[in-house]
Amino acid sequence: MKRQPLVILALLLCASCATMNTPRNHRVAPGAGTAANPGPAPQRLTIGAALGLPSPSGQGQREPAVAYGNGMYLVAWREGFNGYDGSSDILAIRLDGRGRPLDAEPIQVCTDPGVQDSPAVTFCNDAFLVAWVPQRKSAKRGPYAIRMRRVTTDGKVGATHAVSGDRLMCHPSLASNSKDEYRVVWQQFNGEYYEVRGARVAAATGKLLGTPRLDVMSGDEPLGLGWARGGRIGLAWTGSGYVVCQSVYAKCLDAKGETVLPLTRTWNAYSPGGHTAAAAWGKGFVFHNVRPFPDPWGWGGNAAIVGMTVTPKGGRFERDAFVRMFPEEDKNRQFVLIADGQAVNALDVSRWFNHPGWPMGMPGGLKHSQGDVWPSGRPAAAYNGESLVVVWPRGHLVDNKRMINRDLYLARVLPDWGIVDRPGVPVSTGPTEETNPVLCAGPKGQVLLAYETLTGDGVAVRYRLITEESDRTPPAVEYVVPRSRTEQVVAFGEPLAADSIKTGGFRIDGLKVEKATFVPGGRAGRRMVLLTTEPPEIGKTYTLHINGVRDRSPAANVVRDATFAFTAKPGVMQRRDNVTRWATGGPPSETYPNPCIVGHRDYIARWNLFGPLPRSVDRHPFEPSTVSPSPGDTAEFDGTAYAWKEIKGEAVELSSWFGRKANSMIYAATYVFSDRKRKAVLRLDSNDHNRAWLNGRLVNDGMTGSTASRSSHDYSDEVPIVLRYGWNRVLLQVENRDGYWFMAGQITDAAGQPMHDLTWQLQRPESVSF
């Protein structure tokens, strides 16, 4: 094994920057642990410890590739430096089904002089196939080529075979039909642009089958050159053919390589940053990271990890979740709908800080996203026999241009886009970079994850076993909350089968159920049922009986004669994350203009506001600690009468209501009902500063002593609070010194997640307790 000086200056500089440039609001994502201990995992999911690979050269490990067959895994990687005048090898190691090494030393797949790059691996017919690219420094190094070698299950390495060409060839990917044939695809330069080519390889020998190469994606196809943006190609065997993806385009081939679904654009993304292909339930899937880096001023929209079903269906492209969630009238609002949780096929999204949707070009620019994290990097996916497991990186934003410390997160997908894990489960969240994940399925319920991590000695490859136990438990109710006086939302703990929701499957003692429907949309998570009922008696406890509701797991667990007791709550639930019910105020004769409403078109948020008044830090038109307003209540300030009024707008752009009225202030009030005493966090964002009272007690004061203006989305006020049992009174005071004027509020749990079982109203409750 040859050794070269370790050249990792750029990586060490990145690590240094990560240490010196910790952002003011940098927080490890909720629930995150360390690289060795990823934190608590959801039920039925076990995330194994991070294990390392031997490094004979000590020169760094990159580009992991994994495959499984005959009860063992093969992990391949690039060892060494692949930069100018570098030298790197392709190594591999076998692991048993429990992740234990079967080789004392790595298998030397290729240790030729020079740079060996971009390993890929698959399994078929009792042997693994490893492909890679030797980099040429000049024509003297021989032709361009994709090289391949079989590695048998006893660790023996076969002869080297090559697919050669007279132009650049790179980024090989592999799959197999699990019977007698490997399939290799690669990117090839044709003199003007890149195309995707492929070849069939005999599983028994590793030799090419036939001389013609497959034109997988060529520039002659109708969509032109837009797809050929580079990067590793996604390739997966569906059981009857192959799905191929490159950039935001996909194609389906039959077992022989013939096109059965033409080259199709899968996503309308401006700057895709990673993609992968997978297969489950006989269907092909592609996953994209759209907007992997933020636009400094927010014009590019939000980042997201999105997936599509890619299956030939009558010669057309089946995009079940994509088409349903984005009808024609919403085709230009994709980023807003995704950020607002409306897309069932979005696994992770970045959100404008403390704001619904994605208001592109909002004044103040992109300071950071909700939680200071941004999905950024190529995802990985594999079907474990229970669910389709997807892993992707999230980066932490330093400011509007820089990102550090990517971590890995996971979500499980069930048929028809039932997503088990919302938000994503932290898998590897160490203090430095964890990125470039790859996955392969092992025994039923198990996948092996390999990825790159930045260590004190450079970059190393780590791997983990992730095991999911079979779901044998019927879906259970988590809470019941009113959407209106005649509508009750029943929230379950896992995605449900839509065809199992029948009116006869729900019965409430003492309350007639007139209709039961499945609540659509991404925010419902495929786990909410809407019951239309008679108006319940507030405060009365009812017993809900459930029969026939089925989950989406392979076991299709069915609820039989289950009961759930709930108390009919006052108020109504929110359909968004932010506080949407406030009261407002102004002169009694004043009619507020129509605001710039940000939010989904099927819901109008309500606020109760009082003002605008001349800005005064110390004087109030009422006693903030005791005021309990309802819309229509009046008070006087400097001889002028003002009234509390209900207005519309989830994130209230006060400038749209009152203009950029300098030296002004407003009050906003709302009531929130909790069915128990609980800890929570009041999150506020405003331009300029704000004060907040909870049940008459001042819990936040950003106005006293402040001398500078504050821009919206610069940072948030995150105030730990305790909600008491019954009604809780929230009052805000927001000032404007000059220019833009804005306010937004949210109540979350300690992990930053909305508390959707709370209820809200604007009218003054009959009593402060319940």
Summary of the structure (lengths in Angstrom):
residues: 770
radius of gyration: 28.7
end to end distance: 74.7
largest distance: 93.7
contacts: 2705
relative contact order: 0.09
helix: 6%
strand: 46%
